[in-house]
Amino acid sequence: MNHRERVLAAVEHEEPDRVPVDFGSSSAGIHTKTYEELKNYLCVKSETVLYHMIQQLAYVDEPVLERFDIDTRHILPSPLPARPPKKVFPDGSYIDLWGVKRVRAGYYYDIPSDGHPLRNASIDDVDEYDWPDPYESAQKAIGYMKERVKRLHEETNYALVYSASANFFETSWSLTGFQRFFIDLIRNPSFVCNVMDKVLEYGMKFESEVLPEIGDYIDIVRTSDDLGMQNGPLLSLEMYRKYIKPRQKKAFQLIKSKTDAKIFLHSCGSISVFLDDLAEIGVDIINPVQVSAKNMDTKMLKEKFGDKLCFWGAVDTQKVLPYGTVKEVEEEVRKRIKDLAPNGGYVLCAVHNIQPGVPPENVVAMYDSAKKWGSYPVA
């Protein structure tokens, strides 16, 4: 099989020739510092290019992708860094597309207490807020992406993963602040629903412009909204069904009306309680499969949801990749393949971004082990 055939077979719950692998097209990116170390280890000489400001992720070069025989290629909606800031300050802090201020905190960018522009807003303030223009953003994205996507589709056989626009749930609490968002979801739901609807409106207008231009060339549309924490979901199933699910359904229906590409949802943490509902509203692929979180055992997930959802990720990034030996990484990869790969439905990569402190030997071991143990039938 070629790369695209392999990924699509897995997503369709068919057994390809081997388990497909991803690097950099989902949440499984790599921090710039770690990427420098990996390139030195692999003797790859190139300038490290920043891809994602907040998480300080590197754009993964073609020689590295080829070394690991990666089956996917990532389609971004803007030049690097993805979704560049509106304004950068001398101290390195910046204002993002939504007007949220972000400051450097260790290896990453965080939101200070005064960085949430709707933290003290009224519902009228939400209507008057300076929301970004989806049509302007879409035209820039089309100009940047269209020819590249068409060329990659026609001249390569990689599975093309397009990162769609706004994640309305997370973006909304970035605007209001996490605490206010979840308090008001109970006490003043009209306020947070108004915020979510404004963010969702932006995303749907953006994709209504972009997807007709690129939808024939992409294989997977990546969406994102974290619903879980380490020890449980962020909100009850009842609250999810009342406030989040209907909005997700609208977004997914729009995507499916514009392209035949599969819908990929990145959602961190303990989210097993939501999986039936997510499958019901059109999600095809679940990522990152945070195996260290509560109720996210891969064998259980496959048994309960493996006929409905493809799992993408699952190689532990909290303990095994940073602290394990090469042998322990290989054992981890073998376990995830054994649990998730039978009858298709699995694409292998790290649970989340490969962080500073992960030895390059362990990154190499992960992908080499996927080749070693990933052939069908799964042993």
Buried (B, 14 or more C-beta within 10 A) or exposed (E): BEBBBBBBBBBEBEBBEBBBBBBBBBBBBBBBBBBBBBBEEBEBEEEBEBBBBBBBBBBBBEEBBEBBBBBBBBBBBBEEBBBBBEEEEEEEBBBBBBBBBBBEEEBBBEBEEEBBBBBEBEEEEBEEBEBBEBEEBBBEBBEBBBEBBBEBBEEEBBBBBBBBBBBBBBBBBBBBBEEBBBEBBEEEBEBBBBBBBBBBBBBBBBBBBBBEBBBBBBBBBBBBBBBBBEEBBBBEEEBBEBBBBEBBBBBBEBBBEBBEBBBBBBBBBBBBBBBEBBBEBBBBBBBBBBBBBBBBBBEEBBEBBBEBBBBBBBBBBBEBBBEBEBEBBBBBBBBBBBBBBBBBBBBBBBBBBBBBEBBBEBBBBBBBBBBEBBBBEBE
